[in-house]
Amino acid sequence: MRISELANATGVEIETIRYYEKQGLMAEPERQPNGYRSYAIAHLERLSFIRHCRALDMPLAEVRALLVFIDKPVADCAEVNQLIDAQLARVRARLKSMKALEKQLGQLRKQCTHNDAGQVCGILQELVAAAHGEACACHAKV
């Protein structure tokens, strides 16, 4: 299949496919006599694997490590477990951070309960105060 077909089949942009090839995540495809790349089912499967890992927000370095395990399986998958545990820890940390952000935005939103003119908007006043280095409602200890 051609690169456009591979892109359509996986939902991965052509530029991204070429980037993955340059990074060594995917094998170079064979070339047809006319110079076009010819991708096989193995390319489709590998690209689908990479896309799935990226959808799980795994960094490319970890995707690369997982691909090494696929290419050269070992008896013990402890390192694979460690990679997933590390990703899970990053996701949990981001969730905690997002919860804190949600709380801060909630506190900021409470500063303006009416559709007042901009100069008396509590949200804008809090943001301007914070820009001046003053305490603001969204970063106050609650």
Rosetta blueprint (number, residue, H / E / L):
1 M L
2 R L
3 I H
4 S H
5 E H
6 L H
7 A H
8 N H
9 A H
10 T H
11 G L
12 V L
13 E L
14 I H
15 E H
16 T H
17 I H
18 R H
19 Y H
20 Y H
21 E H
22 K H
23 Q L
24 G L
25 L L
26 M L
27 A L
28 E L
29 P L
30 E E
31 R E
32 Q L
33 P L
34 N L
35 G L
36 Y L
37 R E
38 S E
39 Y L
40 A L
41 I H
42 A H
43 H H
44 L H
45 E H
46 R H
47 L H
48 S H
49 F H
50 I H
51 R H
52 H H
53 C H
54 R H
55 A H
56 L L
57 D L
58 M L
59 P L
60 L H
61 A H
62 E H
63 V H
64 R H
65 A H
66 L H
67 L H
68 V H
69 F H
70 I H
71 D H
72 K L
73 P L
74 V L
75 A L
76 D L
77 C L
78 A H
79 E H
80 V H
81 N H
82 Q H
83 L H
84 I H
85 D H
86 A H
87 Q H
88 L H
89 A H
90 R H
91 V H
92 R H
93 A H
94 R H
95 L H
96 K H
97 S H
98 M H
99 K H
100 A H
101 L H
102 E H
103 K H
104 Q H
105 L H
106 G H
107 Q H
108 L H
109 R H
110 K L
111 Q L
112 C L
113 T L
114 H L
115 N L
116 D L
117 A L
118 G H
119 Q H
120 V H
121 C L
122 G H
123 I H
124 L H
125 Q H
126 E H
127 L H
128 V H
129 A H
130 A H
131 A H
132 H L
133 G L
134 E L
135 A L
136 C L
137 A H
138 C H
139 H H
140 A L
141 K L
142 V L
